[in-house]
Amino acid sequence: MSDSETAPGAPKPPGDDTRMPPEAGRIASGYAFAGPALDLGALLWDGRCLPGARIRVPLPMLNRHGLVAGATGTGKTKTLQLVAEQLSAQGVPVFLADVKGDLSGISAPGTPGDRIGARAAEVGQDWAPAGFPAEFYALGGMGHGVPVRATVTSFGPVLLSKVLELNPTQEQSLGLIFHYADTKGLELIDLKDLRAVVAFLTSEEGKQELRGIGGLSTATAGVILRSLTAFEAQGMADFFGEPEFDTSEFLRRADDGRGIVSVLELPAVQDRPRLFSAFLMWLLADLFHDLPEVGDVDKPELVFFFDEAHLLFNGASKAFLESVTQTVRLIRSKGVGVFFVTQTPKDVPADVLGQLGNRVQHALRAFTPDDQKALRATVRTFPDSAYDLEEVLTGLGIGEAVVTVLSENGAPTPVAATRLRAPESLMGPVTGPDLDRAVRESPLHARYAQAVDRESAYEKLTAAQAARAAETGAAQPSPSPGREPERPRGGGRGRDAGAEPSVIEQVVGSGVFRSLARSVGTQLGREITRSLFGTARRRR
C-alpha cells in the first residue's frame, strides 16, 4: 500500500480533507463556524472517522436549549461531561444533575490510558488531563454536598402537588391554602407550618375564612395531611426550611475565569423521582425570576443539564406541562440554556421538544415492536439527512452519536454521525473522602450547612394560643379553697390542668388565629407574586 492510500477503516490525519467524499464535505462545511464553538468530535462517514471534519456547536447557540438522548450505556453521561468541561473552560457556569453519582470526577484530572489515547487519535484531539472548578450540592443535605433547601412558600403549590402526588382537585385545594397564607402574610417555611394552616382551615372557625373562595373540604385536607406525613416519613422534611438556597450561586466563576460546574448529587434520592425532578424545576423557575432579560448573548449565563428528564414529565398534568414549555421558551432570553437528558425523544412532550435547537442522539435499540416504533418516531424528528438514520442509530457504538445543532445564523446544521471526543476530566466519581473535603472547604458550606428554624406560621400560632390561654385563665375566678378545679367534659379524658396544649389544639383552638391573621395581614399582608410554577420571589 502506498503512502497516499489509507487502509479501510483507518482514521485520516487531522485536517486532511482533500480526499473527503463530496457528501461528507458538504456536511463538514455546515460545522465550519467562524466564532467560538465547542468541539464535539469528528464526522463518521461510510464507516470511517474523518478527523479533519470537526463537528462543533457555536457557543452563542447553547442557550437555544438541547436534547441528549440514547439507550442506557451509550455514553450520554460522558457527553454531558465533555460539553460541561468546554463550557467551563469558556467561562460559562454549568449545572449538572448527577442522578447516578458518577459526574463528580469532573473536578479531577482524567487518567491517561490506551482507550483514551486511541479515541483522541481517531478524532484528532490533543488530549491532556484536566480538572475543572466544581461545587457539590445535595438536596436537604442528604448525601455529599452543600445542602440545598427551599421554603414551602417559595416552592409553591404546583411543584409541591407533584411531589405529594396530588390529583388536580387536591392541587387546586393546595393552591387555595397557599393563597390564604400568602394574603395573610403567614410564611410557610417548613412542613409543620403548612400542616398547621391546613388544620386550622378545616376547623369550625377556619372554614369561615375560605367560604367566599370555595372552601377546603375535610376529605381533601385529610389527603394533603396524610401525604405530608408520608413524605416526612421518607426523611424528606429536611428539604424544606432555611437557610434557603440562593440559586444565583450557580452563576459564579472561578478566580481564573472558568465557569464553576455545580454538581447536584442525587443518588440518595434517586428512588424518589418526583422529588428531585420537582426540585430541579424549582431551581430553574427561581433563576427565571431573578435573571434580567439579555436577549442574544455571546455566550450563555448558565447551561442547565436536566438528567433523567422523563421523570419530570411522568404523570404531569396539562397545566404543569404548559408551565414547563413556557419556562423553557422564556428562559432563553435570560441567557440560560436547558439540556434535557433522557433515553428517547418521545420521553419529552412535543411542545417542549419543539423548543430545543441542539441535538445529540446516541444509539437506540430496536429489540421489540415498541422499540422499532420509537426508532421510526425519532428518525422523523431529524431534518432530511444523507444517512439512513434507522440503520445508523441502531449501529452507533459507545461514544458515538448523530448530531444536529443550530448554526451561528440560527439554521439547523446538516445531520452528522459523530465519534465524540474523550472528556479530559476523570470519567467516574471521586472518592468519598475527597468529595467530603471539597464540600467542607467550599465557601458556601458555612452559609448553608446549618439549618435554621425561625419564627413562621407555626410559631406565631403557638404563641397566640399561649397568650389566649393565659388571658382566659386570668379571667376565670379562682376555685374555692379545698375545692378541686372543674374537669373538662367528655368522659374524664380531659387534659390535666396546666398541661401543654397539643399541636392541633394550638392550631384550631380559638379565634385567636383569625385575630392574629388579620393583624399580620394588615402589617405584611399582600399576596405573594407567584410564577408560572406558583413559586414565589424571595426577599434576598
Buried (B, 14 or more C-beta within 10 A) or exposed (E): EEEEEBEEEEBBEBEBBEEBEEEBBEBBEBBEBEEEBBBBBBBBBEEBBBBBBBBBBBBBBBBBBBBBBBBEEBBBBBBBBBBBBBBBBBBBBBBBBBBEBBBBBBBBBBEEEEEBEEBBBBBBBEBEBBBBBBBBBBBBBBBBBBBBBBBBBBBBBBBBBBBBEBEEEBBBBBBBBBBBBBBBBBBBBBBBBBBBBBBBBBBEBBBEBBEEEEBBBEEBBEBBBEBBEEBBEEEBBBBBBBBBBBBEBBBBBBEEEBBBBBBBBBBBBBEBBBBBBBBBBBBBBBBBBBBEEBEEBEBBBBBBBBBBBBBBBEEBBEBBBBBBBBBBBBBBBBBBBBBBBBBBBBBBBEBBBEBBBBBBBBBBBBEEEEBBEBBEEBBEBBEEBBBEBBEBBBEBEEBBBBBBBBBBEEEBBBBBBBBBBBBBBBBBBBEEEBBEEBBEEBEBBEEBBEBEEEEBBBBBBBBBBBEBBEEEEEEEEEEEEEEEEEEEEEEEEEEEEEEEBEBEBBBBBBEBBBEBBEBBBEEEBEBBEBBBBBBBEBEE
